[in-house]
């Protein structure tokens, strides 16, 4: 059994044992109440409550299953209390008045619990602000902290606050004294009432959030004071945050006052560390506030359904920058024609749009290069003939279509990995796309299989390399990495309470301290150095998450194996050898003709034939017959080295800002927008 399969099996066993144990406690409690058997009742009730609390803290999967079956914490606790009350009446000497008080107290506990739930809903609604910000001083809004989890989360509260009542009634069963049950129920009722009163204070003026009108006025004042000119607009799901994050350093390096505009609340904490102000405007009404600001240019790294909403603002010019370029149809999407300009890396993308004939006017295509590729280092020479040869396998995801050529994972992934691991020279870095398996389960299954293969290869490797002095050095480097991780986390993340809500986080993430961006850059580079140093020279790795970033992996790799994706285009900045898997079903000649980015690549078939010869060419430059083609293709895909990409990007930004300002001036003067009218007339004539 593989490591991953064994882990999944253990999780399933733990899930079943927990679920059966929890339900079994209720069965035993029922038997204890009906027999009646005091010891059995007390043991089953106490164990059931303790297990319920433990699962909520350490293993919530069984509780989620019960909740879907309408057996949530309230139903479970009510069942527990009913059985305990029944046993109390049968076993203990409880008179009529005491029994009535006992039941009435329990009912009051449940009634107060539901009052708290209602208050919690009201508090959450009042604390949902119309817009959110990050890296902006919000002290003028006097944002309060969120209520603690014990009063705002019903599951934990129900179980903990009911514990005194349960303990008191069980003590009554054991001692035949009703006073213990009454005391326990009284303590529980006091806890519920106290929580209700405490939670209600969040509706008082001292803690109540600012009104929508006040937040809007504050935001308008901030826009007038900050005067943003260039912004990044992004809308998407949680797995797409990387599309915006890759442009953060470029945005921060632009002249002027940049701004990031988001539409989804959940995206606020997914944007990586940056000093650029971030605003989230979920509603169109608040998005339209940008029309009256100084913002004149918005950059769009992705197409999204909500993009059409911001395109309504006539005072802003829009440029589509994409989040990577490849030969896929998605890189020449017809939607691109809605933007004022389409910014591409080099001549290849311009030609791609022309050949696709999707309505993008060639005059609107601007070549700006790829400024975020600056950290990629060029090849420093071949690796040692005996190894290690570091191979980065970075397949793309399956995409939204059923095209078998989208990803190599399904048809070729395991074959490629096995062929690489069969060569003793290889050190494999496996970095799958973050959206792998989100559409096609087969891609997810292939990803899991590859992870298992890599884990087995590492487990079966000779342990000699990790003994003695080298093991001690690696341990020291691991400690250094841990320190670097803490330093970087402290700079790039804000410590939030588990119960914090978006309003509390907005208050904590105010204006950044001066110099934070430089400190983050230095800490990031130190972390990268420590990360790679802490790994054995020949250990294979599965690289998940945003760290290490793909460009850092490029700098480690001697060879890239990927699919038709932007990863290939970006890797060409290093001029190192690369291979592309052909799972499209096309003959190699047609595959090369259809995908210019593979022109300088070694083409691998689904059975991974040719991996050994590819590795030979990596270690021996005399066998590398594609080096000159890679240099030519690099300029064709990414543009010239001079002037630098960032210089061209800044120039494109200034030019588009000038167009927006010229249009605004004409509109202010009351003259028709001659430039736009001429452009529309020319395009209409071309269409005819």
N, C-alpha and C positions, 0 to 999 in steps of 0.2 A: 504493500500500500504506500502511495506517495505521501510526502509530508503534507501537501495541501489537502489531499483526500482524507488523511488521518485527522487533520484538524477539523475538517467539516464533519466527519463522523463523530468526533468527540462533542462538537457543538449540538448535533442532533440528539445524541444520547443524553446530554445535560438538559436539553429542552424537554425531552420526553419524561425524564426522571422528575424534573421540577413540576411539570404539569400534573403528572400522576400523583406526586406527593401532596400537592396543594389540594387537589380534588379528594384524595384519600383522607386528608385531615377532616374534611366535611363529613365524609361517610362515617369515620370513626366517632366524630363528635355526635352525629345523629344516633349512633348505637349507644354511646354513653348517656345521652339524654333519655333514650327510650327504655333502657334496661331496668332502671337507671344504674349507672356505674360512675361514681364520683371521680375516681382516679383516671378512668378512661376519658371522661368528659374534660377534665382540667388539662390533661396532657395534650389531647387533640386540639382543643381550642387555643392553648398557648402556642403549640407548634405551628398551627395554621396561621395565626397572627404574625408570629415571628418570621415564618417563611414568606408571607405576603410582603412584609417590610423588606426582607433581604432581597427578594426578587426585584422589587422596585428599585433597589440601589445597584444591584450587580448583574441582573439577568432579566431584562424586561420582556423578552420574546414570548414566554408563556402568558404573561399578563396581557400582551397585545392580542394574542389569540382569544383569550377569554373575553376581552373587551369587544372584539368583533362578534362574539356570540351573545352579546348583551349581558355579559356577566362581569361587569366592571367592579371597581373597588366598593362602590355603594351597595351593589347587590350582594357581594361577598360578605361585607361587614354586616349587612342587614340579616343575612342568613345565619351568620355566626351569632348575632345577638338574639335572634328568635330562638335558636336552639338552646342558648344559655338561659334565656328567660324561662323557657319550657322546663328545663332541668331545675331551675331555681324554685319554680312553683311546685314541682313534684317532690324534690328532695329536701329542700330547706323549709324550715318552719316560718314561712312568711305569711303574715296576716293580710287581710283584705286591704287595709289602708296602705301598708308598706308596699304591697304589690302594685296598687294603683299609682303610688308615687314613683315606683321604679319604672313602670311602663311610661308614665307621663314624662318623666325625666328623659328617657330614651327618645321619645317622640319629639321632645323639645330640642334635643341634640340634633336630630335629623332635620327638623324644621330650620334651625339656625344654620346648619350646614348649607341648606339650599338658599337661605338668605345671603350667605357669604358668596355662594356661586353667582348669584345675581349681581351682588356688588362688584365681584371680580370682573364680570362682563362689562359692567358700566365703567369701571376704572380703566380697563383695557381700551375701551372705545374712546374715552376722553383723552387717553395718552397716545392715541394714534394721530400724529401731527400731519398736516396736509402736505408737508415736504420735509425732507431730511437733508442734513449737510454733514460734511466731514472736512477737517482742516480749515474751519471757519469759526471765529470767536462767537459763541452763542451766549455769553454771559448776560447780555441784555434781555434774554428771554427767561432767565431764572428757572431753568429746567430742573425738575426734582428727580430724585432717584426712584426706581421702581419698588413696589412692595416686596417684602421677602417672600421666598417661595412657599413657606409654610402657610401663608394666608391666601396666596393667589392660586396655588395649584391644589385642586380638590382631592386628588388621589392620596397624596402624602398626608394631607391634613386629616382626611377622613379616618385613616388607619391610626395615626399617632394620637389624635385627640380622643378616639374611641377606646384606646388602650386602658385608661384608668377605669372606665365603665366596665369593660370586659374583666379586668383584674378584680374589681370590687365584687361583681356578680359571682365569679368563680370562688372568691373567698367566702361569700355567703353560702354557696353550695357546700364548701368544705367545712364551715363552722356552724351552720344553721343560724347565723345571726344576720338579720336583714340590714343592719346598720352599715355593714361593709359595702353592700351593693349600693345603698343610697349615697354613701360618701363617694364611691367611685363614679356613679352617674353624675353627682353634683360637681365633681372636679371636671369631668368631661364637658358638662354644660357650661361651666365657667370658662373653660378654654375656648369653646365655640363662640360664646358671647363676647369674650375679650377680643378674639380674632375679628369678629364682625365690627366691633366698635373701632378697632385699630385700622382696619381696611377702609372704613368710612371716612377716616381723616384725609385720605387721598382725594376726597371730593370737596374738601374745604379750601378756601382761598390760598392758604399757605403752601399747599402741595398741588393744587389744581393746575393743570397745564395751561399755557397761554391759549387764547382763542385763535381760531383760524384767521380772523381778520388781523390780529396782532402779529401772527407769524408772517402773513403776507406782506404787511407793512414793513416788518423788519427785513425781509428778504429784498424787497424793492430798495430799501435804503442801502443794503449791502451791495447790491448790483450797481447802484449809483456811485458808491464810494470806491469799490474795487475796479470798476470799468473793465470787465473782461473783453478781449478782442478775438481770441481764437479758442475754440472748444473742441472736445472730443465727445461725440454723442454715441451712447451705447445702450442697447436693449437686448436682453436675452436671458436664457436660463443659467442655472448655477454652473453647468459644465462648460459654458462658453466664455467664462470670465477671462481665460487666457487670451482671447481675441483682443480684448481691450488692454490687458496688462502688457502686451508686447509693445504697445505704443507709448507707455508712460514716460520712459526716459526721453523719447523724441519730443513729446509734448512739453516736458519740463525744460528742454533745451531750446525751445523756440523763443524768439524775441517777443516781448509784450507780457500780457497777463492772461495765462491760460486758464481753462475751466473744464471740468469733466461733468457731463450731463448724463445722468442715469434715469431709467424709468421704473425699474423694479426695486422694491425696498430690500429684498434679500441680497441684491448685488452690492450693497454698500460695504459689507465687510469682506467681500470677495475680491475687491480691487486691491492690488498689492500696495505696499508702502510707497507713498508719494507725498510731496508737499503741495501738490497742485490742489486747489479747492475742488471739492466734489459736492454736487447737488443732486438729489433724487427728486424728480417731479413726476409722480405717478399719474396725476390727472392732467388732461389736455388744457384745462383752464389755467393751471399754474404754469404749464409749459409755454403758453402764449405770453407769459410775462417777459420772456426773453426778447419778444419783439420790440419792447420799449427800452431795451438795454443797449449797451455799446457793443455787444457781441456781433461780429460781422462774418465770421467763418466757423463752420462746424465740419470736423473731420469724421468720417464714418468708417470704422474698421469692419463692419458687417452689415448685411441687409437684414432687416427685421420688420415684422408687421407694423410696429409702432413708428417706423421711420417715416411713413407717409404723413404722420401727424406733425412732425417738426418741419417737414418740407413746406407746410402751409405758411411759414413765417417768411414774408417777402424781404425782410431787411437782412437776412442771413444768406450767404453763399455756401453751398454744400459741395464737399469734395469726398469722393469715395476712395479710401486708401486700402481697403481690403485687409485681411489678416494673414496674408500669404498668397503666393502665386504659384500655380501649377498648370498643367495641360488639361485639367479636368474642366468639364463644362461649367462648373460653378465659378471658375475664374473669368468667365465672360458671360455672366448672367445678364439677361435682357433688362433686369431691374436697374442696372447701372446707368441707363440713359436718363433716369429721373434726376440725377445729380448735375450740378453745374459743371463740374470737372471730374475726371477719373484719373487719379494719380497712380502710376504704375512704376515698376522698378526700371525696366529697360525696353529696348526695341521689341523683344519677344512678346511682351504683353500688348503693346500697340498693334503688332501684326495679328495677334490672337483675336482682338476685338474686331479688326478689319475683316478677317476671314470668317468670323462667326456671323457677321452682318446682323447684329441684334439691335441696331439703332443708335449706337454710340458714335457720335460725330468725332472724326479723327482730330479735329481742332480742339476738342475738349479733353483729349488725352494728354497728360503731362508726365514726362519721365522724371522721377525724383530719386531713383535708387531705393536702397533699403537702409536707412540710417541706423536701424537697430542692430545691424550686422557688424558694427564696429568692434565689438568684443571678440569676434572670431579671429583667431590667429592663423596665419598661413602655414602650410606644411613646413616642418623644420628638417625634413629628410626622412628616409625610410626607417622602419623599426628594425631591431636586430633580426638577423636571419633565423636565429633559434627562438625568437619570441621574447616577451609576449607581443603579439599583434592584437591591438585593441580594436574590436569590431563593434560598431554601434548598429544594432538592429532596431530601427524606429519605424514600424509599420503605421500607416494611417488607419483611420476607422472605416467602418463599412459604408458610411454615407447614407443618404436618404433613398437611394435607388437600389435595385437588385443587380447592378452591374458587378459581375465577379471580379472585374479588374480594379475595383475601388481599393480593396485591401488584400494583401498577400496572406493574411493570417489564416483564413479559412482553408485555402487550397494549398498553400506552400509554407506556412509559418513553422510548423513542426519539422518539416523536412529541412528547412534552412537552418534552424537551430541545431538539429541533430548533426547536420553536416559540419557546421562550425565547431561544435563541441567535440567532434571526432578528430579534429586536428589539434595536436598538443600545443601548437604555437598560439592558439587563440585565447584571448580573454574577452568574454562576451559582455556587452552592456545592452540590456534589453529595456527599451523605453517605449511602451505602447502609448497610443493616442488616448487622452483622457476620456473620450467619448466611446471607446471601444466597447462593443456589446450592448450599447444603448438602443440599437435598432434590430440587429440580427443576433439572436442568441448563439448562433454558431461561432460568431467572432468572439464572444465572451468565453465560450467553451474552449476555443483554441488558445485564447490568452491564458486561461487557467492551466491548460495542458503544458504550455511552454514554461510557465512558472514552475510547474512540478518537475519538468525535465531539468531545468537549471538548478533547482534545489537538490535533485539527485546527483547531478554532476559535481556540485560543490561538496556534497556529503561523501562521495566516493573518492574525492581527490586525496592525494597523499598528505597526511598530516605533518610531514616532516618540515614543511615550509613554515609552519606556525609554531614551532617549538623553540625553546631556549631564548637566545638573545632577541631574535626577530619577534617572538611572541611578546616579549616585554616592551619592545619598541612600539609594536602595534597597540598595546594596551595604553601606553603613554599618549600615543596619537589619538586614540579614542577619547581619552580624557580631555585632550586639547580640543577635539571636535565638540565635545559636550559643552565646554566653556564657550566656544565660538557660537554654538547654537543658542545658548542662553543670551549672549550679548546681542546677537542678531534679532532674536525674538523680542527682547526688551525694546529694541529700536523700531521694529516693524509692526508690532502689535500692541494693543491696549489691553490691560488686564481688566476684564469685566467680571462682575459677579455672575454666577450661574443664572440668577433670576433677573438680570438686567434686561431691559427692553430697548427698543430702538431710540426712544426718547432719552433714556439715561446714557446710552452710548453716544448719542449726538452731543450731549453736554460734555462728556469726557473727551471726545475727539475734536477739541477746539483747534485754534490756530497752532501750527507746529512751532517748536522752538527753533530759533535761528541756527542754521548749520546742520539741521537734522538730515537733509538729503545727502550731504557729503559724508556724514557719519554712517548712514545706511549703506552708501556705495562702498566705503572702506570695509565695513563689517561684512558685507556680502562677499567681497573678494577674499577676505580672510577666511570666511566660512568655506568657500569653494576650495581654497588651498588645503584647509584642514580636512575637508571631506575626502578628497582624493588621496591625501597622504595617509589617512586612517584605514584605507582598504588594502588588503594584500595584493601584491603586484599581479597575481594570476587568478584572483578570485573573480568568478562571474557574478554579475549584479543585475537585479531587477530594480529599475529606477521608476518609482511612482511619485506623483505629486509635483509641485512646482520646484522643489529642490532635489537635485541640482537642475538648473534650467537646461534647455536643449543646447544652447550655445556653449555652455560649459562642457557638455558631453561631446560636442564637436571638437573642442580643443583637446580632449583626451583621446579621441578616436584616430586610428590610422586608416580606417575604412568605414564607409557607411553603406548599409543595405536598407533600402526603403522601398516605397511604392511611388507611383506618380502623385506627388504631393509637393507642397511648398517646402517641406524639409529638404528635398533634393536641391531646389533652387538656392536655398539659404546655405546649404553645405558647400556649394560651389565657391563661396567666398573664401574657403580654405584652400581650394585647388587640389584637395586630396582625392584619391580614387573613390569611386562610389559604384554601387550596383543597384539595379532596379529589378524587382520581380515582375515577370510578365504572366499574370493570371487572367489576362483578358480573353485568351483564346485566339488572338491574332498571331500570324507568323511574325518572326522577329523584324523583318523588313517593314511590314505594315505598322507594327508597334512603334518602331523608331520614327517612321514618317508621321504618325498620328500624334506623337508626343515629343516635341523638340527638346524638352528637358532631359531626355534619356539619350540624346545624341552622343554624349561623351561617356556613357555608362556601360558597364558590363551588364548584359541582360541574363537574368537567371530564369530558368524554367521552373515550373511548380515542383519538380522532383529535386531541385537544387543542384542539378548537374553543373559542374564548372566551378564550384566553390573552392576546391583545392588549387586550381590554376589561378583563380582570382587572388588567393592569398600569396601565391608565388610572385605574382606581379606587384603586389604591395611591398614585399620585402626586397625585390630586385627591380630597380628602376629601368634596367635594360629590357625587362619584359612588359613594362608599362607603355603601351603604344597609344594611349589615349590622353597623355599629359597635355599635348598641344591643343587638342580639341577641347579639353576642359578649360584652358585659358581663354580660348575664343568664345566658348559657350558662356563662361562667366560674364564677359562683357555684354554679350547678347541678351542674357537674362537679367543681369543686375545693373547694367549701365557702366559707363566709364569710371575709372578710379579717380579721375580729376575732372572737374572739381569734386571734392568729397560729397557724399550723398547728403549729409546734413546741411551743407551749404546750398545744395539744389533744393532741398526740402524747405528751407527757410525762404529762399527766393520765391518758390511757388506759393508759399503762404502769404508773403507780402503782396504778390501780384493779385491773388484772389481777394485779399483785404482791400486792395486799391479798387478793384471792380465793385465790391460791395459799397465802399464809400462813395465812389463816383455815382452809382445808382441812387444812393441816398441823397446825394447833393441834387441830382436831377429831380428827384421826387419832391424835395423841399422847395425847389425853384418852380415847381408846377409844370415842368417840361416833360414830355413823354420820354420814356426810357429808350433812347434811340439805339443804344447798343443791343438791348434785348430784342427790340422790334426788328432790327436788321438781321439778328441771328435767327429769329423765328421765321422771317421771310425767306432767308437763304435755305433753311432746312426744309421749309414747305416746298420750295421749288425743287430741291433735290429729291424730295419724296415723290413729286410728280414725275 
